[in-house]
Amino acid sequence: MTYDAAPQAPVVLRLEFSIADAVHQRGLFAVLGAAVHAWWNRPRLPANIPAYLRADLGLPPEAVPAHWTDVRLVSGVPDPLRRPGM
């Protein structure tokens, strides 16, 4: 019966050592090329996700593009014909 008294290394530390081993075995440019290739081919979200699925996945609401002509001018002067309470 064996007893492992040494604490397990955290995931980040193990990942760091595995990256260092990969660089040592394959070279820096091969590891960087594999990382860029994996990043480039990562799964993308579809463009038309319904709002209820976005909420279920924890995604922010879909961004609505704005144009400077869509912004209304708001002045500090109240409308003279609007009377609050009437």
All heavy atoms as an XYZ file, in Angstrom:
666
protein
N       0.836     -1.175      0.000
C       0.000      0.000      0.000
C       0.886      1.247      0.000
O       1.816      1.333      0.778
C      -0.863     -0.033      1.258
C      -2.103      0.720      1.148
S      -2.975      0.503      2.703
C      -4.554      0.881      2.143
N       0.611      2.155     -0.895
C       1.425      3.365     -0.965
C       0.612      4.548     -0.478
O      -0.619      4.567     -0.579
C       1.888      3.627     -2.403
O       0.750      3.817     -3.208
C       2.737      2.485     -2.912
N       1.304      5.508      0.029
C       0.666      6.727      0.517
C       1.385      7.902     -0.135
O       2.598      8.051     -0.010
C       0.772      6.798      2.044
C       0.127      8.028      2.615
C      -1.248      8.161      2.627
C       0.902      9.064      3.113
C      -1.835      9.286      3.142
C       0.320     10.196      3.628
C      -1.051     10.306      3.640
O      -1.641     11.430      4.151
N       0.632      8.729     -0.846
C       1.206      9.884     -1.524
C       1.149     11.071     -0.574
O       0.101     11.684     -0.393
C       0.437     10.174     -2.815
C       1.117     11.243     -3.646
O       2.280     11.570     -3.358
O       0.483     11.732     -4.591
N       2.269     11.381      0.046
C       2.303     12.471      1.025
C       2.526     13.824      0.366
O       2.244     14.857      0.951
C       3.400     12.220      2.048
N       3.036     13.835     -0.849
C       3.306     15.096     -1.535
C       1.994     15.683     -2.040
O       1.188     14.991     -2.650
C       4.262     14.873     -2.695
N       1.754     16.956     -1.769
C       0.515     17.583     -2.274
C       0.559     17.695     -3.797
O       1.621     17.854     -4.393
C       0.506     18.951     -1.612
C       1.942     19.232     -1.302
C       2.591     17.898     -1.037
N      -0.589     17.596     -4.407
C      -0.680     17.725     -5.857
C      -0.464     19.183     -6.251
O      -0.946     20.088     -5.591
C      -2.058     17.261     -6.340
C      -2.285     15.787     -6.152
C      -1.379     14.964     -7.039
O      -1.032     15.377     -8.131
N      -0.979     13.799     -6.563
N       0.258     19.382     -7.328
C       0.514     20.735     -7.818
C      -0.776     21.313     -8.395
O      -1.611     20.591     -8.931
C       1.596     20.707     -8.887
N      -0.970     22.627     -8.283
C      -2.148     23.235     -8.886
C      -2.142     23.047    -10.405
O      -1.106     22.798    -11.010
C      -2.032     24.707     -8.526
C      -0.870     24.864     -7.638
C      -0.133     23.578     -7.588
N      -3.315     23.192    -10.990
C      -3.465     22.972    -12.426
C      -2.601     23.951    -13.216
O      -1.966     23.577    -14.203
C      -4.950     23.106    -12.826
C      -5.111     23.032    -14.323
C      -5.769     22.033    -12.143
N      -2.553     25.196    -12.780
C      -1.781     26.203    -13.508
C      -0.304     25.839    -13.502
O       0.387     25.948    -14.510
C      -2.002     27.600    -12.893
C      -1.108     28.639    -13.537
C      -3.451     28.010    -12.996
N       0.185     25.363    -12.362
C       1.589     24.993    -12.276
C       1.890     23.787    -13.152
O       2.900     23.758    -13.855
C       1.945     24.694    -10.816
C       3.415     24.464    -10.511
C       4.221     25.695    -10.896
C       3.594     24.160     -9.047
N       0.986     22.797    -13.157
C       1.179     21.642    -14.021
C       1.125     22.057    -15.491
O       1.886     21.563    -16.305
C       0.136     20.569    -13.724
C       0.445     19.808    -12.453
C      -0.523     18.703    -12.246
N      -1.753     19.286    -11.720
C      -2.930     18.697    -11.743
N      -3.069     17.517    -12.271
N      -3.982     19.282    -11.225
N       0.207     22.962    -15.836
C       0.098     23.437    -17.214
C       1.365     24.182    -17.625
O       1.864     24.027    -18.735
C      -1.129     24.330    -17.367
C      -1.395     24.904    -18.747
C      -1.643     23.779    -19.738
C      -2.574     25.837    -18.705
N       1.890     24.990    -16.702
C       3.103     25.734    -16.993
C       4.269     24.783    -17.259
O       5.050     24.983    -18.186
C       3.435     26.653    -15.818
C       4.605     27.566    -16.042
C       4.821     28.500    -14.867
O       3.830     28.989    -14.301
O       5.986     28.713    -14.524
N       4.375     23.724    -16.472
C       5.449     22.763    -16.693
C       5.238     21.981    -17.980
O       6.192     21.659    -18.676
C       5.586     21.815    -15.507
C       6.343     22.413    -14.361
C       5.762     22.513    -13.119
C       7.626     22.906    -14.535
C       6.451     23.080    -12.063
C       8.327     23.468    -13.483
C       7.732     23.561    -12.242
N       3.987     21.678    -18.326
C       3.765     20.950    -19.569
C       4.070     21.833    -20.781
O       4.558     21.338    -21.801
C       2.332     20.408    -19.636
O       1.408     21.462    -19.710
N       3.822     23.135    -20.677
C       4.182     24.046    -21.761
C       5.702     24.133    -21.866
O       6.263     24.105    -22.956
C       3.548     25.431    -21.544
C       2.031     25.352    -21.701
C       4.126     26.453    -22.519
C       1.308     26.614    -21.322
N       6.365     24.206    -20.716
C       7.829     24.251    -20.735
C       8.402     22.964    -21.330
O       9.370     23.005    -22.102
C       8.363     24.470    -19.321
N       7.807     21.821    -21.000
C       8.267     20.555    -21.585
C       8.037     20.535    -23.096
O       8.889     20.062    -23.853
C       7.537     19.376    -20.944
C       7.992     19.141    -19.508
O       9.085     19.611    -19.151
O       7.230     18.493    -18.757
N       6.896     21.041    -23.531
C       6.595     21.069    -24.965
C       7.590     21.959    -25.706
O       8.058     21.620    -26.792
C       5.166     21.544    -25.196
N       7.914     23.110    -25.110
C       8.887     24.008    -25.740
C      10.248     23.331    -25.785
O      10.969     23.416    -26.780
C       8.958     25.358    -24.991
C      10.138     26.190    -25.464
C       7.669     26.127    -25.171
N      10.584     22.627    -24.729
C      11.874     21.942    -24.686
C      11.934     20.819    -25.725
O      12.968     20.615    -26.356
C      12.108     21.382    -23.285
C      13.414     20.688    -23.127
N      14.615     21.361    -23.149
C      13.715     19.383    -22.958
C      15.591     20.499    -23.008
N      15.082     19.278    -22.882
N      10.838     20.097    -25.898
C      10.823     18.962    -26.819
C      10.658     19.388    -28.276
O      11.309     18.848    -29.168
C       9.707     17.987    -26.453
C       9.933     17.282    -25.147
C       8.714     16.485    -24.726
O       7.707     16.454    -25.433
N       8.797     15.851    -23.567
N       9.757     20.345    -28.548
C       9.398     20.668    -29.926
C       9.973     21.989    -30.420
O      10.032     22.229    -31.612
C       7.884     20.706    -30.062
C       7.243     19.379    -29.791
C       5.757     19.446    -30.062
N       5.139     18.182    -29.718
C       4.438     17.976    -28.617
N       4.262     18.955    -27.761
N       3.910     16.798    -28.366
N      10.285     22.884    -29.513
C      10.798     24.193    -29.903
C       9.733     25.268    -29.715
O       8.531     25.000    -29.710
N      10.204     26.502    -29.550
C       9.307     27.621    -29.251
C       8.365     27.925    -30.407
O       7.165     28.120    -30.209
C      10.130     28.868    -28.907
C       9.336     30.130    -28.600
C       8.467     29.924    -27.370
C      10.253     31.313    -28.411
N       8.877     27.950    -31.634
C       8.031     28.328    -32.771
C       6.956     27.281    -33.054
O       5.840     27.627    -33.441
C       8.888     28.578    -34.006
C       9.751     29.799    -33.864
C      11.128     29.683    -33.880
C       9.192     31.047    -33.689
C      11.935     30.794    -33.736
C       9.971     32.165    -33.541
C      11.356     32.047    -33.563
N       7.265     26.018    -32.843
C       6.253     24.978    -33.043
C       5.141     25.100    -32.011
O       3.955     24.958    -32.334
C       6.897     23.597    -32.965
N       5.492     25.395    -30.755
C       4.480     25.541    -29.697
C       3.646     26.797    -29.939
O       2.420     26.785    -29.806
C       5.145     25.560    -28.312
C       4.139     25.892    -27.219
C       5.810     24.219    -28.022
N       4.300     27.901    -30.303
C       3.553     29.127    -30.607
C       2.653     28.938    -31.820
O       1.514     29.418    -31.846
C       4.509     30.292    -30.843
C       5.176     30.871    -29.608
C       6.153     31.968    -30.003
C       4.159     31.393    -28.625
N       3.148     28.236    -32.827
C       2.324     27.959    -34.010
C       1.111     27.112    -33.668
O       0.009     27.364    -34.158
N       1.294     26.107    -32.802
C       0.164     25.278    -32.382
C      -0.835     26.081    -31.564
O      -2.053     25.904    -31.693
C       0.663     24.081    -31.578
N      -0.335     27.003    -30.720
C      -1.236     27.837    -29.920
C      -2.043     28.785    -30.807
O      -3.256     28.955    -30.617
C      -0.434     28.628    -28.889
N      -1.395     29.404    -31.783
C      -2.106     30.307    -32.700
C      -3.111     29.523    -33.544
O      -4.241     29.980    -33.757
C      -1.099     31.070    -33.588
C      -1.793     31.794    -34.722
C      -0.293     32.047    -32.744
N      -2.726     28.335    -33.982
C      -3.635     27.498    -34.773
C      -4.862     27.102    -33.945
O      -5.998     27.143    -34.431
C      -2.889     26.261    -35.270
C      -3.727     25.380    -36.137
N      -4.407     24.299    -35.650
C      -4.003     25.437    -37.465
C      -5.071     23.730    -36.644
N      -4.836     24.404    -37.752
N      -4.658     26.737    -32.680
C      -5.780     26.370    -31.812
C      -6.676     27.576    -31.549
O      -7.908     27.456    -31.518
C      -5.258     25.798    -30.492
N      -6.056     28.755    -31.358
C      -6.866     29.950    -31.122
C      -7.666     30.312    -32.373
O      -8.830     30.678    -32.285
C      -5.957     31.118    -30.726
C      -6.701     32.401    -30.577
C      -7.455     32.794    -29.526
C      -6.790     33.450    -31.551
N      -7.994     34.036    -29.786
C      -7.605     34.453    -31.006
C      -6.256     33.630    -32.819
C      -7.893     35.617    -31.695
C      -6.543     34.791    -33.499
C      -7.353     35.772    -32.928
N      -7.055     30.209    -33.539
C      -7.724     30.580    -34.784
C      -8.898     29.648    -35.083
O      -9.920     30.078    -35.607
C      -6.726     30.560    -35.929
C      -7.259     31.130    -37.197
C      -7.809     30.440    -38.224
C      -7.347     32.507    -37.553
N      -8.205     31.299    -39.211
C      -7.938     32.580    -38.822
C      -6.957     33.681    -36.926
C      -8.149     33.773    -39.464
C      -7.176     34.866    -37.573
C      -7.764     34.910    -38.826
N      -8.766     28.384    -34.751
C      -9.799     27.392    -35.042
C     -10.699     27.098    -33.851
O     -11.351     26.056    -33.814
C      -9.143     26.081    -35.509
C      -8.461     26.265    -36.833
O      -8.937     26.990    -37.688
N      -7.314     25.637    -36.999
N     -10.762     28.013    -32.879
C     -11.616     27.804    -31.706
C     -13.082     27.861    -32.120
O     -13.431     28.493    -33.129
C     -11.318     28.837    -30.638
C     -11.778     30.242    -30.991
C     -11.227     31.259    -30.007
N     -11.751     32.580    -30.233
C     -11.298     33.423    -31.141
N     -10.309     33.076    -31.915
N     -11.834     34.619    -31.283
N     -13.955     27.211    -31.363
C     -15.381     27.252    -31.708
C     -15.924     28.677    -31.567
O     -15.602     29.381    -30.618
C     -16.034     26.327    -30.692
C     -14.944     25.651    -29.971
C     -13.677     26.367    -30.241
N     -16.718     29.074    -32.513
C     -17.321     30.411    -32.502
C     -18.803     30.287    -32.175
O     -19.445     29.278    -32.458
C     -17.184     31.083    -33.863
C     -15.782     31.221    -34.393
C     -15.023     32.297    -33.649
N     -13.925     32.891    -34.353
C     -12.796     32.305    -34.685
N     -12.640     31.037    -34.440
N     -11.832     32.951    -35.283
N     -19.343     31.335    -31.593
C     -20.778     31.381    -31.336
C     -21.497     31.737    -32.627
O     -21.022     32.585    -33.387
C     -21.103     32.431    -30.276
C     -20.670     32.120    -28.854
C     -20.944     33.308    -27.963
C     -21.375     30.899    -28.337
N     -22.637     31.108    -32.885
C     -23.412     31.506    -34.066
C     -23.884     32.956    -33.945
O     -24.028     33.486    -32.851
C     -24.597     30.547    -34.068
C     -24.309     29.517    -33.053
C     -23.227     30.016    -32.171
N     -24.121     33.573    -35.062
C     -24.492     34.991    -35.074
C     -25.920     35.233    -34.586
O     -26.221     36.290    -34.060
C     -24.328     35.553    -36.478
N     -26.796     34.258    -34.745
C     -28.212     34.495    -34.445
C     -28.676     33.611    -33.286
O     -29.503     32.737    -33.455
C     -29.059     34.240    -35.688
C     -28.763     32.875    -36.294
O     -27.889     32.166    -35.838
N     -29.497     32.529    -37.319
N     -28.180     33.872    -32.091
C     -28.627     33.151    -30.902
C     -29.835     33.877    -30.341
O     -29.784     35.087    -30.110
C     -27.516     33.098    -29.844
C     -26.315     32.336    -30.385
C     -28.012     32.430    -28.571
C     -25.153     32.291    -29.432
N     -30.943     33.163    -30.108
C     -32.123     33.813    -29.530
C     -31.828     34.357    -28.127
O     -30.919     33.893    -27.446
C     -33.169     32.698    -29.472
C     -32.668     31.624    -30.369
C     -31.193     31.764    -30.435
N     -32.614     35.348    -27.725
C     -32.389     36.016    -26.443
C     -32.520     35.051    -25.273
O     -31.764     35.135    -24.305
C     -33.368     37.170    -26.291
N     -33.463     34.100    -25.344
C     -33.640     33.181    -24.215
C     -32.441     32.241    -24.076
O     -32.052     31.892    -22.962
C     -34.944     32.395    -24.348
C     -34.986     31.388    -25.464
C     -34.606     30.073    -25.259
C     -35.399     31.763    -26.741
C     -34.640     29.145    -26.282
C     -35.433     30.843    -27.764
C     -35.058     29.529    -27.535
O     -35.088     28.619    -28.542
N     -31.811     31.867    -25.188
C     -30.617     31.032    -25.101
C     -29.420     31.836    -24.608
O     -28.575     31.320    -23.879
C     -30.293     30.415    -26.453
C     -31.130     29.217    -26.861
C     -30.693     28.710    -28.222
C     -31.021     28.109    -25.838
N     -29.340     33.106    -25.015
C     -28.255     33.955    -24.520
C     -28.344     34.079    -23.008
O     -27.329     34.034    -22.312
C     -28.303     35.331    -25.168
C     -27.999     35.321    -26.651
C     -27.974     36.727    -27.215
N     -26.735     37.395    -26.904
C     -25.613     37.245    -27.605
N     -25.599     36.448    -28.638
N     -24.528     37.881    -27.272
N     -29.546     34.222    -22.483
C     -29.723     34.321    -21.027
C     -29.370     33.004    -20.352
O     -28.756     32.986    -19.281
C     -31.155     34.727    -20.710
N     -29.749     31.871    -20.964
C     -29.429     30.568    -20.385
C     -27.927     30.312    -20.354
O     -27.417     29.680    -19.430
C     -30.111     29.445    -21.167
C     -31.602     29.386    -20.919
O     -32.065     30.028    -19.955
O     -32.300     28.700    -21.680
N     -27.211     30.789    -21.367
C     -25.767     30.581    -21.435
C     -24.988     31.599    -20.620
O     -23.782     31.471    -20.453
C     -25.294     30.650    -22.890
C     -25.780     29.530    -23.796
C     -25.383     29.807    -25.234
C     -25.199     28.202    -23.338
N     -25.674     32.632    -20.121
C     -24.991     33.661    -19.348
C     -24.283     34.683    -20.212
O     -23.371     35.357    -19.755
N     -24.705     34.799    -21.470
C     -24.109     35.773    -22.378
C     -24.798     37.119    -22.227
O     -25.968     37.187    -21.861
C     -24.244     35.292    -23.829
C     -23.523     33.998    -24.176
C     -23.897     33.565    -25.586
C     -22.031     34.180    -24.062
N     -24.104     38.206    -22.508
C     -24.760     39.516    -22.453
C     -25.766     39.642    -23.590
O     -25.705     38.904    -24.574
C     -23.592     40.498    -22.628
C     -22.544     39.722    -23.334
C     -22.694     38.300    -22.869
N     -26.704     40.571    -23.462
C     -27.660     40.776    -24.562
C     -26.932     41.165    -25.834
O     -25.818     41.697    -25.803
C     -28.548     41.929    -24.081
C     -28.214     42.163    -22.668
C     -26.948     41.468    -22.346
N     -27.576     40.881    -26.943
C     -26.957     41.164    -28.235
C     -26.754     42.669    -28.397
O     -27.637     43.473    -28.123
C     -27.842     40.645    -29.359
C     -27.194     40.702    -30.706
C     -28.016     39.998    -31.770
O     -29.060     39.437    -31.443
O     -27.591     40.028    -32.921
N     -25.571     43.035    -28.830
C     -25.244     44.449    -29.008
C     -25.975     44.991    -30.226
O     -25.999     44.373    -31.279
C     -23.743     44.622    -29.176
N     -26.559     46.146    -30.054
C     -27.258     46.806    -31.154
C     -26.346     47.904    -31.671
O     -25.945     48.790    -30.914
C     -28.605     47.401    -30.662
C     -29.315     48.119    -31.785
C     -29.464     46.316    -30.064
N     -25.981     47.855    -32.938
C     -25.103     48.906    -33.449
C     -25.812     50.260    -33.441
O     -27.007     50.354    -33.725
C     -24.781     48.455    -34.870
C     -25.816     47.454    -35.227
C     -26.321     46.863    -33.942
N     -25.080     51.279    -33.064
C     -25.646     52.628    -32.991
C     -24.938     53.523    -33.992
O     -23.770     53.314    -34.324
C     -25.492     53.192    -31.586
N     -25.651     54.494    -34.465
C     -25.097     55.476    -35.389
C     -25.310     56.848    -34.774
O     -26.269     57.066    -34.038
C     -25.805     55.370    -36.744
C     -25.091     56.104    -37.835
N     -25.439     57.371    -38.212
C     -24.046     55.744    -38.614
C     -24.641     57.778    -39.181
N     -23.781     56.798    -39.446
N     -24.444     57.770    -35.071
C     -24.548     59.075    -34.427
C     -25.837     59.792    -34.784
O     -26.295     60.652    -34.035
C     -23.335     59.943    -34.749
C     -23.230     60.375    -36.184
C     -22.631     59.707    -37.182
C     -23.758     61.565    -36.758
N     -22.736     60.399    -38.359
C     -23.424     61.555    -38.126
C     -24.474     62.641    -36.253
C     -23.793     62.570    -38.974
C     -24.834     63.662    -37.112
C     -24.486     63.622    -38.463
N     -26.472     59.437    -35.919
C     -27.739     60.092    -36.267
C     -28.901     59.523    -35.465
O     -29.980     60.119    -35.454
C     -28.030     59.922    -37.766
O     -28.056     58.538    -38.083
C     -26.980     60.613    -38.604
N     -28.710     58.373    -34.809
C     -29.772     57.785    -33.997
C     -29.919     58.466    -32.638
O     -30.933     58.306    -31.970
C     -29.503     56.293    -33.755
C     -29.508     55.504    -35.044
O     -30.123     55.984    -36.026
O     -28.898     54.418    -35.063
N     -28.916     59.224    -32.235
C     -28.930     59.858    -30.920
C     -29.753     61.135    -30.998
O     -29.512     62.001    -31.836
C     -27.485     60.169    -30.461
C     -27.500     60.864    -29.111
C     -26.674     58.902    -30.410
N     -30.729     61.233    -30.101
C     -31.550     62.443    -30.079
C     -30.861     63.512    -29.257
O     -30.172     63.222    -28.289
C     -32.914     62.151    -29.449
C     -33.732     61.171    -30.212
C     -35.071     60.985    -29.569
N     -34.969     61.155    -28.112
C     -35.992     61.195    -27.306
N     -37.203     61.078    -27.769
N     -35.836     61.361    -26.018
N     -31.054     64.733    -29.659
C     -30.505     65.836    -28.889
C     -31.415     66.115    -27.703
O     -32.628     66.274    -27.851
C     -30.393     67.088    -29.760
C     -29.389     67.014    -30.899
C     -29.450     68.291    -31.731
C     -27.995     66.820    -30.340
N     -30.818     66.153    -26.548
C     -31.579     66.433    -25.331
C     -31.012     67.707    -24.741
O     -29.845     67.771    -24.385
C     -31.460     65.271    -24.316
C     -32.219     65.601    -23.049
C     -31.946     63.979    -24.926
N     -31.859     68.706    -24.663
C     -31.393     69.967    -24.094
C     -31.902     70.078    -22.664
O     -32.838     69.408    -22.251
C     -31.890     71.146    -24.926
O     -33.296     71.210    -24.866
N     -31.285     70.941    -21.908
C     -31.672     71.141    -20.516
C     -32.910     72.011    -20.376
O     -33.451     72.167    -19.288
N     -33.420     72.587    -21.465
C     -34.586     73.469    -21.412
C     -35.848     72.609    -21.499
O     -36.017     71.829    -22.437
C     -34.546     74.483    -22.585
C     -35.758     75.394    -22.543
C     -33.253     75.257    -22.557
N     -36.744     72.714    -20.530
C     -37.972     71.918    -20.588
C     -38.912     72.408    -21.684
O     -38.857     73.567    -22.116
C     -38.590     72.108    -19.206
C     -38.016     73.371    -18.697
C     -36.665     73.514    -19.329
N     -39.763     71.533    -22.124
C     -40.755     71.865    -23.131
C     -41.753     72.849    -22.526
O     -42.338     72.590    -21.472
C     -41.459     70.586    -23.581
C     -42.422     70.825    -24.721
O     -42.328     71.876    -25.369
O     -43.259     69.944    -24.952
N     -41.984     74.022    -23.166
C     -42.876     75.021    -22.560
C     -44.339     74.581    -22.531
O     -45.115     75.073    -21.696
C     -42.681     76.269    -23.427
C     -42.138     75.761    -24.709
C     -41.395     74.498    -24.396
N     -44.769     73.689    -23.416
C     -46.159     73.272    -23.427
C     -46.434     72.118    -22.470
O     -47.593     71.813    -22.213
C     -46.559     72.884    -24.847
C     -46.459     74.008    -25.885
C     -46.826     73.487    -27.261
C     -47.372     75.159    -25.488
N     -45.420     71.487    -21.951
C     -45.625     70.361    -21.041
C     -45.709     70.883    -19.629
O     -44.809     71.560    -19.129
C     -44.463     69.392    -21.153
C     -44.660     68.174    -20.287
C     -43.524     67.194    -20.473
N     -43.666     66.082    -19.558
C     -43.273     66.067    -18.304
N     -42.686     67.136    -17.807
N     -43.461     64.999    -17.531
N     -46.816     70.595    -18.973
C     -47.003     71.040    -17.590
C     -47.164     69.794    -16.725
O     -48.147     69.058    -16.845
C     -48.245     71.897    -17.462
C     -48.124     73.179    -18.229
C     -49.346     74.017    -18.022
N     -49.247     75.220    -18.824
C     -50.255     76.009    -19.061
N     -51.449     75.739    -18.561
N     -50.094     77.064    -19.803
N     -46.186     69.540    -15.859
C     -46.299     68.368    -14.994
C     -47.518     68.467    -14.088
O     -47.855     69.515    -13.573
C     -45.022     68.395    -14.158
C     -44.121     69.377    -14.812
C     -44.961     70.272    -15.637
N     -48.204     67.358    -13.922
C     -49.363     67.314    -13.045
C     -50.668     67.661    -13.715
O     -51.717     67.658    -13.108
N     -50.640     68.032    -14.995
C     -51.892     68.370    -15.679
C     -52.249     67.333    -16.681
O     -51.546     66.755    -17.348
C     -51.778     69.705    -16.390
C     -51.810     70.864    -15.475
S     -51.860     72.374    -16.418
C     -53.501     72.915    -16.121
